[in-house]
Amino acid sequence: MDPETGIYKNNVKKESWRTILTLAYQSLGVVYGDLSTSPLYVYKSTFAEDIEHSETNEEIFGVLSFVFWTLTLVPLLKYVFIVLKADDNGEGGTFALYSLLCRHARVSSLPNCQLADEELSDYKKENTGSSLQSSFGTRLKSTLERHRVLQRFLLVLALIGTCMVIGDGVLTPSISVFSAVSGLEFSMSEKHHKYVEVPIACIILIGLFALQHYGTHRVGFLFAPIVLTWLLCISAIGLYNILHFNPSVYKALSPHYMYKFLKKTQKGGWMSLGGILLCITGSEAMFADLGHFSQLSIKIAFTSLVYPALILAYMGQAAYISSHHTVGSNPKIGFYVSVPEKLRWPVLVIAVLAAVVGSQAIITGTFSIIKQCSSLDCFPKVKIVHTSSKIHGQIYIPEINWILMVLCLAVTIGFRDTKRMGNASGFAVISVMLVTTCLMSLVIVLCWQQSVFVAICFVIFFGTIEALYFSASLVKFTEGAWVPVALALFFFIVMYVWHYGSIKRYEFELQNKVSINWLLSLGPSLGIVRVRGIGLIHTDLVSGIPAIFSHFVTNLPAFHQVLVFLCIKSVPVPHVRPEERFLVGQIGPKEYRLYRCIVRYGYRDVHKDDMEFENDLMCSIAEFIRSGSPESNVTSEDLGKEDDKMTVVGTRSTHADGIQMSEHSTEMNESVQREIRSPPPTQRRKKVRFIVPESPKINTGTREELQELMEAREAGIAYILGNTYMNAKKGSSWMRRFAIDYGYEFLRRNSRTSSYALSVPHASTLEVGMIYHI
């Protein structure tokens, strides 16, 4: 892993087979925990109410046929062989697809996009299709770029998929742990089991969420062995049941049994598809967790181990059930009834551990997707804790963790059976898959540049399968499926209101920014006393002077000798390379000592701590000065072209031959490098110096500018942040007033501030309050 950016280098061409197999083994614990535990509850949920097992075995064979072909067509064909190829520079998931579309069709809802962002190395991905885009693709692209309604629809579609993933993060731990614990019913009487099952499941869930802040890296090495043991266990039990009870069960794999099943059961069989759907829960994780592994490693793990083990497990359960008949409905249909009695306790322990691993994976995935949403201004700022300094993507969000725990406990205590939990989980899973299918059809045309016929075939084939399951799940709306809808609706309102408010705030700041003419009229001193130090004025604007600066100048008689307008923004790529991190420019003549610095992060990048970030920022500005900043003669023609003067500057680690900064008194070899020192002040907080390469030579003006920057850094850095309050204008619609005055302001007051996003200590922060009437 690249320590600078945390990007996993998963280029298959450069990977050895040993590395690929290692990644495939590790993916078992991260990717397949949820999918591998589905045999615990699929048959039990399917036969819960809508259909009954009869002596003809047509029902169980029909269900087995449906399970086999669903596993084959959706996880294997759709995800492994098609969707995995739609990665966003190695990253996967709903936001990866949306990010690809934003870059190929300019449909991004981020208001601070720049042309310079399109020059990033990872902005454009090599086309996998023809180099010439089809006429339909060209028309589709222009249509999307012209109509804001279609752009909002794409955003809403991506947010719906994201919200359903979050809902799945609530439901999967509940149903997985509850189903694993349900094996206790064979070890105690029904009277005692009823009072023990729910408390034990709740205790396991509380322990699972309570340990999240430690991070999975401490016990992550156990995840893959647990899932591997579980897969081998269920496949061995399945093979035993096939050979011992019904060796001819393989005949049920024929699609003909699906027809016989629907013909006999009719409406009940169609409604039971909501239970069969649970066999593919966790399939989306193969795509969502792609950034931690590689396409080939995920394909190898699924095709060589996970897929065969699941098929054997389902065939084994069907073989056992087909030779054990009871009159009427059979409440004992399930996973544990097919396990040999002597193995039930060991299998129960392994099942609980596997359920915990599967739950851990979906919880971590929920943290990750919320971080992506927050980076792209689609979710309020939350506290993000990186639990591992070595493993990228292992994060912990305290607020979300406790919300998920409360919701999981509420679902477990409220439902108390796998039937309604299964209905809820199935609806969330199939909704995410439908969103992926819709976005993939656009990716095929716009990004892969394939013909519209290919996209239509993809939508019709997989969309029909998923629509069938979706309709069966929708019928169970009142029997549990309403839960993911309610959760998704809540999170969607939060995300959309926050995104809407963020855009309106940016548009207001853009319309009310201060002209550079006003700044130049103040003179080199800006009309006030310049004191020692650096003032970092945080703003979302990528051009122009923010209104908070004029507000600050109007109310305070002094300002810092060096001013930096700092914009930290996310771009629609997963990672920004360190050498392309900073965009630095100069505002006005050199003697003003005003700089603009835009720091670009991808939606999966890790933000550095305050000290490391400050040092990188100072070195980037110093390197910009040394490399030759724009000339000081600013004309009226140049006033609107400041974006053209921005220079790409990397972090300290990317220009080892450039300026470095030292805060210690270590002696350097003067024959190789030179130092720019500041005169010794009467009271010095820290000793700072710039170490300048011997070549090329720098002129006197540049040396003075570097020396003043270093003196200011030595005096200290202050962050000036805008604490803005937004109110809807008089005459606005009630929806606008509700969204701005109540929704957005409530979220802003109860979320993290910009100072937290910058990891700045409160002692170095100065907030400037303003009211925006939008």
C-alpha positions in Angstrom: 0.0 0.0 0.0 1.2 3.5 -0.8 1.7 5.1 2.6 1.1 8.6 1.1 -2.3 8.0 -0.2 -3.3 4.6 1.1 -4.0 3.4 -2.5 -3.8 -0.3 -2.9 -1.7 -1.1 -5.9 -3.9 -3.8 -7.5 -2.6 -3.7 -11.0 -3.1 -7.4 -12.0 -0.4 -7.2 -14.7 2.2 -6.6 -12.1 0.9 -9.0 -9.4 2.4 -12.4 -8.9 0.1 -15.3 -8.5 1.1 -15.6 -4.9 -0.1 -12.0 -4.3 -3.4 -12.7 -6.1 -4.0 -15.9 -4.2 -3.3 -14.1 -0.9 -5.7 -11.4 -1.8 -8.3 -14.0 -2.7 -7.9 -15.7 0.7 -8.1 -12.4 2.5 -11.3 -11.4 0.6 -13.1 -14.4 2.2 -13.4 -12.5 5.5 -14.2 -9.1 4.1 -16.3 -9.7 1.0 -18.1 -13.0 1.4 -19.0 -13.0 5.1 -22.6 -11.9 4.4 -23.1 -14.1 1.3 -21.7 -17.2 2.9 -24.1 -17.1 5.9 -27.2 -16.9 3.7 -27.9 -20.7 3.9 -28.8 -20.1 7.6 -32.1 -18.5 6.7 -33.0 -18.9 3.0 -35.1 -22.1 3.2 -36.6 -21.1 6.6 -37.7 -17.7 5.2 -39.0 -19.2 1.9 -41.2 -21.9 3.6 -42.2 -19.6 6.5 -45.8 -18.9 5.2 -46.5 -18.7 1.5 -45.7 -22.3 0.5 -45.6 -25.7 2.2 -43.4 -28.7 1.7 -45.3 -31.7 0.3 -44.5 -35.3 -0.3 -44.0 -34.7 -4.1 -41.0 -32.5 -3.3 -41.9 -30.2 -6.1 -41.7 -27.2 -3.8 -38.2 -27.9 -2.4 -36.8 -28.8 -5.8 -38.3 -25.7 -7.3 -36.8 -23.5 -4.6 -33.4 -25.2 -5.1 -33.7 -24.6 -8.8 -34.5 -20.9 -8.2 -31.6 -20.6 -5.7 -29.1 -22.2 -8.2 -30.0 -20.1 -11.1 -30.2 -16.9 -9.1 -26.8 -17.5 -7.7 -25.5 -18.3 -11.2 -27.0 -15.3 -13.0 -26.7 -12.5 -10.5 -23.5 -12.9 -8.4 -21.6 -15.0 -10.9 -22.6 -13.7 -14.3 -23.7 -10.1 -13.5 -21.2 -9.1 -10.8 -18.2 -11.3 -11.3 -18.0 -11.1 -15.1 -19.6 -7.8 -15.9 -20.0 -5.3 -13.1 -16.5 -5.8 -11.6 -15.1 -4.4 -14.8 -16.9 -1.0 -14.2 -14.4 0.0 -11.5 -13.4 3.6 -10.9 -9.6 3.3 -10.9 -9.8 0.2 -8.8 -12.7 1.3 -6.6 -16.3 -0.1 -6.7 -19.7 0.6 -5.4 -22.7 2.8 -6.2 -20.6 6.0 -5.9 -17.9 4.6 -8.1 -20.5 4.2 -10.9 -21.9 7.7 -10.3 -18.3 9.1 -10.2 -17.6 7.5 -13.6 -20.7 9.0 -15.1 -19.9 12.4 -13.6 -16.5 12.5 -15.3 -17.7 11.2 -18.7 -20.9 13.3 -19.0 -20.3 16.4 -16.8 -23.3 15.6 -14.6 -21.6 16.2 -11.3 -23.6 18.2 -8.7 -20.4 19.5 -7.1 -20.4 23.2 -7.7 -16.7 23.8 -7.3 -15.4 21.8 -10.2 -12.5 23.2 -12.2 -11.0 22.5 -15.6 -7.8 21.7 -13.7 -9.5 18.8 -12.1 -9.9 17.1 -15.5 -6.2 17.1 -15.9 -5.7 14.7 -12.9 -4.1 11.5 -13.9 -7.0 9.3 -12.6 -9.8 11.6 -13.9 -10.1 9.8 -17.2 -10.0 6.0 -17.4 -8.9 4.2 -20.5 -11.9 3.3 -22.6 -12.7 -0.4 -22.7 -14.7 0.0 -25.8 -14.4 1.6 -29.1 -12.5 4.9 -29.3 -15.4 6.4 -31.3 -18.5 7.1 -29.3 -21.7 6.0 -30.9 -24.1 8.7 -32.1 -26.7 7.6 -29.5 -24.0 7.9 -26.8 -23.1 11.4 -28.0 -26.8 12.4 -27.9 -27.3 10.9 -24.5 -24.3 12.7 -23.1 -25.4 16.1 -24.5 -28.9 15.5 -23.2 -27.7 14.7 -19.7 -25.4 17.8 -19.7 -28.2 20.1 -20.8 -31.0 19.1 -18.5 -30.6 19.7 -14.8 -33.6 17.5 -14.1 -31.8 14.4 -15.5 -28.7 15.3 -13.5 -30.8 15.5 -10.3 -32.4 12.2 -11.2 -29.0 10.5 -11.4 -28.0 12.0 -8.1 -31.3 10.8 -6.5 -30.8 7.4 -8.0 -27.3 7.1 -6.5 -28.5 8.4 -3.2 -31.3 5.8 -3.1 -28.8 3.0 -3.7 -26.5 4.4 -1.0 -29.4 4.7 1.5 -30.5 1.2 0.8 -26.9 0.0 1.5 -27.0 1.9 4.8 -30.4 0.2 5.5 -28.8 -3.2 4.7 -26.1 -2.3 7.3 -28.9 -2.3 9.9 -30.7 -5.4 8.7 -27.8 -7.8 7.9 -26.3 -7.9 11.4 -29.7 -8.5 12.8 -30.8 -11.4 10.6 -27.3 -13.0 10.4 -26.8 -13.1 14.2 -30.4 -14.0 15.0 -30.4 -16.8 12.4 -27.1 -18.2 13.8 -28.4 -18.1 17.4 -31.6 -19.8 16.4 -29.7 -23.1 16.4 -30.2 -23.1 20.2 -33.8 -24.3 19.6 -32.4 -27.9 19.1 -30.6 -27.8 22.4 -33.3 -26.6 24.7 -37.1 -26.7 25.1 -39.2 -24.3 23.1 -40.4 -22.7 26.2 -36.9 -21.7 27.3 -35.6 -21.1 23.8 -38.2 -18.3 23.2 -36.8 -16.3 26.1 -33.1 -16.9 25.4 -32.8 -16.4 21.7 -33.5 -12.7 21.5 -31.3 -11.7 24.6 -28.3 -13.6 23.3 -28.6 -12.1 19.8 -28.8 -8.6 21.4 -25.8 -9.3 23.6 -23.8 -10.4 20.6 -24.9 -7.3 18.6 -24.0 -4.9 21.5 -20.6 -6.5 21.8 -20.1 -6.3 18.0 -20.8 -2.6 17.9 -18.9 -1.9 21.2 -15.7 -3.3 19.8 -15.9 -1.2 16.6 -13.6 1.6 17.8 -10.7 -0.9 18.2 -10.8 -1.5 14.4 -10.9 -4.7 12.6 -7.2 -4.8 11.9 -6.6 -6.2 15.4 -8.7 -9.3 14.8 -8.9 -9.1 11.0 -6.5 -12.0 10.6 -9.2 -14.3 12.0 -11.9 -13.3 9.6 -10.7 -15.2 6.6 -10.0 -18.5 8.5 -13.5 -18.3 10.1 -15.3 -17.8 6.8 -13.1 -20.5 5.2 -13.9 -22.9 8.0 -17.6 -22.1 7.6 -17.6 -22.6 3.8 -15.8 -26.0 4.2 -18.2 -26.9 7.0 -21.4 -26.2 5.1 -20.1 -27.8 1.9 -19.1 -30.9 3.7 -22.4 -31.2 5.5 -24.2 -30.5 2.2 -22.2 -33.3 0.4 -23.0 -35.7 3.3 -26.7 -35.0 3.0 -26.7 -35.4 -0.8 -25.0 -38.8 -0.6 -26.9 -40.0 2.4 -30.4 -38.8 1.8 -31.0 -38.0 -1.9 -28.2 -38.5 -4.5 -30.5 -37.5 -7.3 -31.2 -34.0 -6.0 -28.9 -32.7 -8.7 -31.7 -33.1 -11.2 -33.5 -30.2 -9.5 -30.9 -27.8 -11.0 -32.8 -28.0 -14.2 -34.8 -24.8 -15.0 -37.8 -27.1 -15.7 -38.3 -27.4 -11.9 -38.8 -23.6 -11.6 -41.7 -23.9 -14.1 -43.2 -26.8 -12.2 -42.8 -24.9 -8.9 -44.6 -21.8 -10.2 -47.3 -23.8 -11.9 -48.2 -25.7 -8.7 -47.8 -22.9 -6.1 -48.9 -20.0 -8.4 -49.3 -16.8 -6.2 -47.8 -18.4 -3.1 -44.7 -19.4 -5.1 -44.3 -15.9 -6.5 -44.6 -14.4 -3.0 -42.1 -16.9 -1.7 -39.5 -15.4 -4.1 -38.8 -12.8 -1.4 -37.2 -15.6 0.7 -35.3 -17.1 -2.2 -33.9 -13.6 -2.9 -31.9 -13.8 0.4 -29.5 -16.3 -1.2 -27.7 -13.4 -3.0 -27.5 -11.0 0.0 -24.0 -9.7 0.1 -23.4 -10.0 -3.6 -23.0 -6.2 -3.9 -20.1 -6.4 -1.5 -18.0 -8.0 -4.3 -18.2 -4.7 -6.1 -18.3 -2.3 -3.2 -15.1 -3.8 -1.6 -13.2 -3.9 -4.9 -10.9 -1.2 -3.7 -9.3 -3.4 -1.1 -8.6 -6.2 -3.5 -8.4 -6.9 -7.2 -10.8 -8.1 -9.8 -9.0 -11.3 -10.4 -8.6 -12.2 -6.7 -12.4 -11.7 -6.1 -13.2 -13.8 -9.1 -10.9 -16.6 -8.0 -12.3 -16.7 -4.5 -15.9 -16.7 -5.7 -15.7 -19.2 -8.6 -13.3 -21.6 -6.9 -14.6 -21.7 -3.3 -17.7 -19.6 -2.4 -19.9 -20.5 -5.3 -19.4 -24.3 -5.2 -19.7 -24.3 -1.3 -23.0 -22.4 -1.4 -24.4 -24.7 -4.1 -23.5 -27.8 -2.2 -25.0 -26.3 1.0 -28.3 -25.6 -0.6 -28.4 -28.9 -2.4 -27.6 -30.7 0.9 -30.4 -28.9 2.7 -32.8 -29.7 -0.2 -31.7 -33.4 -0.1 -32.4 -33.7 3.6 -35.8 -31.9 3.5 -36.9 -34.0 0.5 -36.5 -37.2 2.5 -38.1 -35.9 5.7 -41.8 -35.2 5.4 -44.4 -34.0 7.9 -48.1 -33.3 7.6 -48.9 -29.6 7.0 -46.3 -26.8 7.3 -43.0 -27.7 8.7 -41.6 -25.1 11.1 -38.4 -27.1 11.5 -37.3 -26.4 7.9 -34.0 -24.6 8.1 -30.3 -25.0 8.2 -29.7 -26.6 11.6 -32.3 -29.3 11.1 -30.1 -30.7 8.3 -26.9 -30.7 10.4 -26.1 -34.1 12.0 -27.0 -34.0 15.7 -23.4 -34.6 16.9 -22.1 -31.6 15.0 -24.8 -29.0 15.9 -22.9 -27.4 18.8 -19.6 -26.9 16.9 -21.5 -25.8 13.8 -23.5 -23.3 16.0 -20.3 -21.8 17.3 -18.8 -21.5 13.8 -22.1 -20.0 12.5 -22.2 -17.3 15.1 -18.6 -16.4 14.4 -19.3 -16.3 10.6 -22.4 -14.2 11.3 -20.3 -11.7 13.3 -17.7 -11.6 10.5 -20.4 -11.0 7.9 -21.9 -8.3 10.1 -18.5 -6.7 10.6 -18.0 -6.4 6.9 -21.3 -4.7 6.2 -20.8 -2.3 9.2 -17.3 -1.3 7.9 -18.8 -0.9 4.4 -21.5 1.4 5.9 -18.8 3.5 7.5 -16.9 3.7 4.2 -19.9 4.8 2.1 -20.9 7.4 4.6 -17.4 8.8 4.5 -17.7 9.0 0.7 -21.1 10.8 0.9 -19.6 13.3 3.4 -16.6 13.9 1.2 -18.9 14.8 -1.7 -21.2 17.0 0.4 -24.0 14.5 0.5 -23.9 13.9 4.2 -23.3 16.1 7.3 -19.7 16.2 8.6 -19.1 13.4 11.0 -16.1 12.3 13.1 -14.0 9.9 11.2 -11.4 7.8 13.1 -8.9 5.8 11.2 -8.4 2.7 13.2 -5.3 1.5 11.3 -2.3 3.5 10.1 -1.3 0.8 7.7 -4.6 -0.6 6.3 -6.5 1.9 4.1 -10.3 2.1 4.5 -10.5 0.9 8.1 -12.4 3.7 9.7 -14.8 4.2 12.6 -17.6 6.8 12.8 -18.8 6.9 16.5 -22.2 8.7 15.7 -23.1 6.2 12.9 -21.9 3.2 15.0 -24.3 3.9 17.9 -27.2 4.8 15.6 -26.7 1.5 13.7 -26.5 -0.4 17.0 -29.8 1.1 18.3 -31.5 0.4 15.0 -30.2 -3.2 14.9 -31.4 -3.9 18.4 -34.8 -2.3 17.6 -35.2 -4.6 14.5 -34.1 -7.7 16.4 -36.4 -7.1 19.4 -39.3 -5.8 17.3 -39.4 -8.6 14.7 -38.0 -11.6 16.7 -38.2 -13.9 13.6 -36.3 -14.4 10.5 -39.4 -14.2 8.3 -39.9 -10.4 8.7 -36.2 -9.7 9.0 -35.8 -11.6 5.7 -38.5 -9.6 4.0 -36.8 -6.4 5.1 -33.3 -7.5 4.1 -34.4 -8.8 0.8 -36.1 -5.6 -0.2 -33.0 -3.6 0.6 -30.7 -6.0 -1.3 -32.8 -6.1 -4.5 -33.3 -2.3 -4.4 -29.5 -1.8 -4.5 -29.1 -4.3 -7.3 -31.8 -2.5 -9.4 -29.9 0.8 -8.9 -26.7 -0.8 -9.9 -28.3 -2.2 -13.1 -29.7 1.2 -14.1 -26.3 3.0 -13.5 -24.5 0.2 -15.3 -26.6 0.6 -18.4 -25.4 4.2 -18.6 -21.8 3.2 -17.9 -22.0 0.7 -20.8 -23.0 3.5 -23.2 -21.1 6.6 -21.9 -18.0 5.1 -20.3 -17.4 1.8 -22.2 -18.8 3.4 -25.4 -20.7 0.3 -26.4 -23.8 0.3 -28.5 -27.2 1.0 -27.0 -28.2 -2.5 -28.0 -25.8 -4.0 -25.5 -27.0 -1.7 -22.7 -30.7 -2.5 -23.5 -29.9 -6.3 -23.4 -28.1 -5.9 -20.1 -31.1 -4.0 -18.6 -33.8 -6.3 -20.0 -32.0 -9.5 -18.9 -30.9 -8.6 -15.4 -33.6 -6.0 -14.9 -36.3 -8.6 -15.5 -34.9 -11.0 -13.0 -34.5 -8.3 -10.4 -37.9 -6.8 -11.1 -39.5 -10.2 -10.5 -37.8 -10.4 -7.1 -38.5 -6.8 -6.3 -42.3 -7.3 -7.0 -42.3 -10.3 -4.7 -40.5 -8.3 -2.0 -42.8 -5.3 -2.4 -45.9 -7.4 -1.7 -44.4 -8.0 1.7 -44.3 -4.3 2.5 -46.5 -4.5 5.6 -44.6 -7.7 6.8 -41.2 -6.1 7.3 -40.2 -4.7 3.9 -41.3 -1.2 5.2 -38.3 -1.1 7.4 -35.6 -0.5 4.8 -38.0 2.0 3.0 -38.4 3.9 6.2 -34.6 3.9 6.9 -33.8 4.8 3.4 -36.3 7.6 3.4 -34.9 9.1 6.6 -31.3 8.9 5.4 -32.3 10.2 1.9 -34.0 13.3 3.4 -30.9 14.0 5.5 -28.5 13.5 2.6 -30.6 15.5 0.0 -31.3 18.4 2.4 -27.6 18.6 3.3 -26.6 18.5 -0.3 -29.2 21.1 -1.3 -28.2 23.4 1.5 -24.5 23.0 0.7 -25.0 23.9 -3.0 -27.2 26.9 -2.1 -24.6 28.2 0.3 -21.8 27.9 -2.3 -23.9 29.6 -4.9 -24.6 32.5 -2.4 -20.9 32.8 -1.6 -20.1 32.7 -5.3 -22.5 35.5 -6.1 -21.3 37.7 -3.1 -17.6 37.2 -3.5 -15.4 40.3 -3.3 -13.8 41.6 -6.5 -10.1 41.7 -6.8 -10.4 45.4 -7.8 -11.6 46.1 -4.3 -8.7 44.2 -2.9 -6.1 46.1 -5.0 -7.6 49.4 -3.9 -6.6 48.7 -0.3 -2.9 48.8 -1.1 -0.1 46.5 0.0 -1.1 46.7 3.7 -4.7 46.0 2.8 -5.7 49.2 4.7 -4.9 47.6 8.0 -1.9 46.7 10.2 -0.2 43.4 9.2 0.9 41.4 12.1 3.3 38.5 12.2 2.0 35.0 11.3 0.0 33.2 8.7 -3.8 33.6 8.3 -5.4 30.6 6.6 -8.8 31.8 5.4 -10.9 28.6 4.8 -13.4 29.0 2.0 -15.3 26.7 -0.4 -14.6 29.1 -3.3 -12.0 28.1 -5.8 -11.9 31.6 -7.3 -12.4 35.1 -6.0 -12.3 36.6 -2.5 -14.8 35.2 0.0 -17.3 37.6 1.7 -16.0 36.6 5.1 -12.7 38.3 4.3 -14.3 41.7 3.7 -16.4 41.1 6.8 -13.3 40.3 8.8 -11.3 43.3 7.5 -14.2 45.6 8.2 -14.4 44.6 11.9 -10.8 44.0 12.9 -7.9 46.5 12.7 -5.1 44.0 12.1 -4.4 41.0 9.9 -1.5 38.5 9.3 1.5 39.3 7.2 0.8 36.3 5.0 -2.7 35.4 3.9 -3.7 32.1 2.3 -7.2 31.5 0.9 -7.4 27.8 1.6 -10.0 25.6 -0.2 -10.1 21.9 0.7 -12.4 20.1 -1.7 -13.2 16.6 -2.9 -13.1 15.7 -6.6 -15.1 12.8 -8.2 -12.2 10.4 -8.3 -11.4 7.8 -5.6 -7.8 9.0 -5.0 -5.7 12.1 -5.9 -2.0 11.4 -6.3 0.3 13.2 -3.9 2.1 15.0 -6.7 -1.2 16.5 -7.8 -2.5 17.3 -4.4 -2.1 21.1 -4.3 -3.1 23.9 -6.7 -1.3 27.1 -5.7 -1.6 30.6 -7.0 -1.0 34.2 -6.1 -3.6 36.9 -5.7 -2.6 40.4 -6.6 1.0 41.7 -6.6 3.8 39.8 -4.8 4.2 42.5 -2.0 0.6 41.7 -0.9 1.7 38.2 0.2 -1.7 36.8 -0.7 -1.9 33.2 -1.9 -4.7 30.8 -2.9 -4.2 27.1 -2.2 -6.7 24.5 -3.4 -6.2 21.1 -1.7 -7.8 18.2 -3.7 -8.8 14.9 -2.1 -10.5 11.9 -3.7 -13.7 10.5 -2.0 -11.6 7.7 -0.5 -8.5 9.6 0.4 -7.3 9.9 4.0 -7.0 13.5 5.3 -3.7 14.1 7.1 -3.4 15.4 10.7 -3.0 19.1 11.3 0.8 19.3 11.7 1.6 17.2 8.7 -1.0 19.0 6.6 0.4 22.4 7.7 4.0 21.4 6.8 2.9 20.1 3.4 0.9 23.3 2.8 3.8 25.6 3.7 6.2 23.6 1.5 3.8 23.7 -1.4 3.6 27.5 -1.2 7.3 27.8 -0.8 7.9 25.5 -3.8 5.4 27.6 -5.8 7.4 30.8 -4.9 10.7 29.2 -5.8 9.5 27.7 -9.1 8.4 31.2 -10.3 5.1 32.7 -9.3 3.2 35.0 -11.6 4.7 38.5 -12.2 3.5 41.2 -9.9 2.2 43.6 -12.6 -1.5 42.8 -12.5 -3.5 44.4 -15.2 -7.3 44.6 -15.6 -7.2 41.9 -18.2 -5.7 39.5 -15.7 -8.2 40.1 -12.9 -10.6 37.4 -14.1 -8.0 34.9 -15.0 -6.6 33.9 -11.7 -7.6 30.3 -12.2 -5.2 30.1 -15.2 -2.3 31.1 -12.9 -2.8 28.1 -10.5 0.2 25.8 -10.4 0.1 22.1 -9.5 2.4 21.4 -6.6 2.9 18.1 -4.9 3.5 17.2 -1.3 6.9 17.2 0.4 7.4 13.6 -0.3 6.9 14.0 -4.1 9.5 16.7 -4.6 12.5 15.5 -2.7 14.7 17.8 -4.8 12.6 20.8 -4.0 12.2 22.9 -0.9 12.0 21.1 2.4 11.1 22.4 5.8 12.8 21.7 9.1 11.6 22.6 12.6 14.7 21.4 14.3 18.3 22.6 14.7 19.9 19.7 12.8 23.0 20.9 10.8 22.9 20.3 7.1 25.6 19.8 4.5 26.0 23.4 3.1 27.8 22.2 0.1 24.7 20.5 -1.1 21.8 22.5 0.2 21.3 26.1 1.4 19.1 27.3 4.3 16.9 30.4 4.5 16.7 31.4 8.1 14.8 34.1 9.9 16.4 36.7 12.1 16.3 35.5 15.8 13.2 37.1 17.4 13.2 38.0 21.1 10.7 35.1 21.8 10.6 32.2 19.5 8.0 29.4 19.7 9.8 27.1 17.3 12.7 27.2 15.0 11.7 26.9 11.4 13.8 27.0 8.2 13.5 26.2 4.6 16.1 24.0 3.0 16.5 25.1 -0.6 18.3 23.1 -3.3 21.6 24.5 -4.7 20.2 24.7 -8.2 18.5 26.6 -9.7 19.6 29.9 -8.3 16.9 32.1 -6.8 16.8 35.9 -7.1 16.7 38.4 -4.3 12.9 39.0 -4.5 12.1 35.3 -4.3 14.5 34.9 -1.4 12.9 37.7 0.5 9.4 36.2 -0.2 10.5 32.8 1.1 12.1 34.4 4.1 8.9 36.3 5.0 6.9 33.1 4.5 9.2 31.3 6.9 9.1 34.0 9.5 5.3 34.0 9.4 5.3 30.2 9.7 7.6 30.5 12.7 5.2 33.0 14.3 2.3 30.6 14.0 -0.8 29.8 11.9 -4.3 30.9 12.6 -7.4 29.4 10.8 -10.1 31.8 10.0 -13.4 30.0 9.4 -16.8 31.2 8.3 -19.6 30.3 10.7 -22.5 31.0 8.4 -26.2 30.9 9.2 -28.7 30.5 6.4 -32.2 31.8 6.2 -34.6 31.4 3.3 -35.6 34.7 1.7 -39.1 36.2 2.3 -41.5 34.9 -0.2 -39.7 31.5 -0.6 -41.9 28.4 -0.9 -42.7 26.4 2.2 -40.5 23.5 1.1 -37.5 25.8 0.6 -38.1 27.4 4.0 -38.4 24.1 5.7 -35.3 22.7 3.9 -33.1 25.7 4.7 -34.4 27.2 8.0 -35.1 23.9 9.7 -33.6 20.9 8.0 -30.2 22.2 6.9 -29.7 24.5 9.9 -30.6 21.6 12.3 -28.1 19.4 10.6 -25.4 22.1 10.6 -25.8 22.8 14.3 -25.6 19.1 15.2 -22.8 18.0 12.9 -19.1 18.6 13.0 -17.8 22.0 12.0 -15.3 22.9 9.3 -12.6 23.2 12.0 -12.9 19.5 12.7 -12.6 18.7 9.0 -9.3 20.5 9.0 -8.2 18.8 12.3 -7.4 22.2 13.8 -7.0 22.8 17.5 -9.6 25.3 18.9 -6.8 27.6 20.1 -5.8 28.3 16.5 -9.3 28.8 15.2 -11.1 32.1 14.7 -14.7 32.0 13.4 -16.4 34.8 11.5 -20.1 34.8 11.8 -22.3 35.7 8.9 -26.0 35.3 8.0 -26.9 34.3 4.4 -30.4 35.1 3.1 -30.9 32.5 0.3 
